[in-house]
Amino acid sequence: MDKNKLKIEFDLGLKNAELIYDTVIMTWGVSHYRYAKGSKNNFKSIEGFFKEVMLSPKGLEGSIGTTEPWSIRTNFENFVNGLILKESDESSLNNWLSDSIKEAKEYEKDWKDETEMEIDSIVIPSNHEVVTEIKETNEPRFYINTYTGFLSENKFEYFFFESQFES
């Protein structure tokens, strides 16, 4: 992912491009997993996909513990400059995904009414062309920053996955 292209995308604002899914599954407290998937037909670049997911109203970062939503109070250039993007691999991502789905299933019964989709409909993607692990350092979306994010793509789709834990 190119940070300069990402800054331009944030300057363009939210376009509400259609995602195949974007869902948050709670575990305990305000801890959660988020799974998002978008068709490459709906996005010009991985930067555009990432920006749409970050600005989506479906995220939990909204205004937890603040008076203003993250998307309003954040200097996006500073946020992008602070992103740590580390190349990863399909095996690491898929191990993380398998573990996250297993834990999400354990809590699914407690959050069934709030969950928009069945956890079993989240497919572990394959044939990734790029896998990037993401850490947020400047103006992170969550104050308790025990956060892991992954951004990946294969031939036809973009994927974003994150976990954020309360403690």
C-alpha positions in Angstrom: 0.0 0.0 0.0 1.3 3.4 -1.0 1.0 6.0 1.8 1.0 8.9 -0.7 -1.9 7.4 -2.6 -3.7 6.7 0.7 -3.4 10.4 1.7 -5.0 11.4 -1.6 -7.8 8.9 -1.0 -8.5 10.3 2.4 -8.7 13.8 0.9 -11.4 12.5 -1.5 -13.6 11.5 1.5 -16.0 8.6 1.9 -17.6 7.5 -1.4 -19.7 4.8 0.1 -18.5 2.2 -2.4 -20.2 -1.1 -2.0 -18.6 -3.8 0.1 -19.5 -7.4 -0.2 -19.5 -7.4 3.6 -18.3 -5.3 6.5 -19.2 -6.8 9.9 -18.0 -6.4 13.5 -18.3 -9.4 15.8 -18.0 -8.6 19.5 -16.2 -10.9 21.9 -16.0 -9.6 25.5 -16.5 -6.0 26.6 -15.7 -3.7 23.7 -13.3 -6.2 22.2 -14.1 -7.2 18.7 -13.2 -8.7 15.3 -14.0 -6.9 12.1 -14.2 -8.6 8.7 -14.5 -6.6 5.4 -14.4 -7.7 1.8 -14.8 -5.8 -1.4 -14.7 -6.6 -5.1 -11.9 -5.1 -7.1 -14.6 -4.0 -9.6 -15.9 -1.4 -7.0 -12.5 0.1 -6.1 -9.7 1.7 -8.1 -7.0 0.6 -5.7 -6.2 -1.1 -2.4 -5.8 2.4 -0.9 -9.3 3.3 -1.9 -10.7 0.1 -0.4 -8.8 0.7 2.9 -10.0 4.3 3.1 -13.6 3.2 2.6 -13.3 0.7 5.4 -11.6 3.2 7.7 -14.4 5.8 7.1 -17.3 3.3 7.1 -19.9 4.0 9.7 -19.9 0.3 10.4 -16.7 0.5 12.4 -16.8 0.7 16.2 -14.3 3.5 16.5 -17.2 6.0 16.0 -17.1 8.0 19.2 -16.3 5.4 21.9 -15.0 7.4 24.9 -15.0 10.8 23.0 -17.3 13.5 22.0 -16.5 13.4 18.4 -16.2 10.5 16.0 -12.7 9.4 14.9 -13.4 10.3 11.3 -14.1 14.0 12.3 -11.4 14.6 14.9 -8.5 12.9 13.0 -5.8 14.5 10.8 -5.7 11.9 8.2 -2.2 12.9 6.9 -0.9 12.3 10.4 -2.8 9.0 10.7 -1.4 7.7 7.4 2.2 8.9 8.3 1.9 6.8 11.5 0.8 3.6 9.9 3.3 0.8 10.2 2.8 -1.4 7.2 4.7 -4.7 7.4 4.7 -7.3 4.6 3.2 -10.6 5.9 2.2 -13.9 4.3 -0.9 -15.9 3.5 -0.1 -18.5 6.2 0.2 -15.9 9.0 -3.0 -14.2 7.9 -5.0 -17.5 7.6 -3.8 -18.7 11.0 -4.9 -15.4 12.5 -8.3 -15.7 10.7 -8.8 -19.3 11.8 -8.2 -18.3 15.4 -10.4 -15.2 15.2 -13.3 -17.1 13.7 -13.0 -19.8 16.4 -13.1 -17.1 19.1 -15.9 -15.2 17.4 -18.0 -18.4 17.3 -17.5 -18.8 21.1 -19.1 -15.3 21.6 -21.6 -15.4 18.8 -24.5 -16.6 20.9 -24.0 -13.6 23.3 -24.1 -11.1 20.4 -26.5 -12.8 17.9 -28.9 -9.9 17.7 -26.2 -7.4 17.0 -24.3 -9.5 14.4 -25.3 -8.8 10.8 -24.1 -12.0 9.3 -23.4 -15.6 10.2 -19.8 -16.1 11.2 -19.7 -19.2 9.0 -20.2 -17.0 5.9 -16.8 -15.5 6.4 -14.5 -17.4 4.1 -10.8 -17.6 4.6 -9.5 -16.2 1.3 -6.8 -17.9 -0.7 -4.3 -17.0 -3.4 -3.3 -13.6 -1.8 -1.2 -11.5 -4.0 -0.3 -9.1 -1.2 -0.7 -9.4 2.6 0.1 -6.5 4.8 0.0 -6.3 8.6 -1.1 -2.9 9.9 -0.4 -1.1 13.2 -1.8 2.4 13.9 0.5 4.7 15.9 -0.7 8.3 15.2 -4.3 9.1 16.1 -5.3 5.5 16.4 -9.0 4.6 16.1 -9.0 2.9 19.5 -7.5 4.4 22.7 -6.7 1.0 24.1 -4.5 0.1 21.2 -4.1 -3.6 21.5 -4.9 -3.7 17.8 -3.9 -6.0 14.9 -5.0 -5.3 11.3 -4.5 -7.1 8.0 -5.1 -5.9 4.5 -4.8 -8.3 1.6 -5.8 -8.8 -1.9 -6.2 -11.6 -4.4 -7.0 -11.5 -8.1 -10.6 -10.4 -7.6 -11.1 -9.0 -4.1 -9.7 -6.9 -1.3 -9.9 -7.9 2.3 -9.6 -6.1 5.7 -9.5 -7.9 9.0 -8.9 -6.5 12.5 -9.0 -7.3 16.1 -9.0 -4.9 19.0 -8.9 -6.0 22.6 -10.0 -4.2 25.7 -6.9 -4.9 27.7 
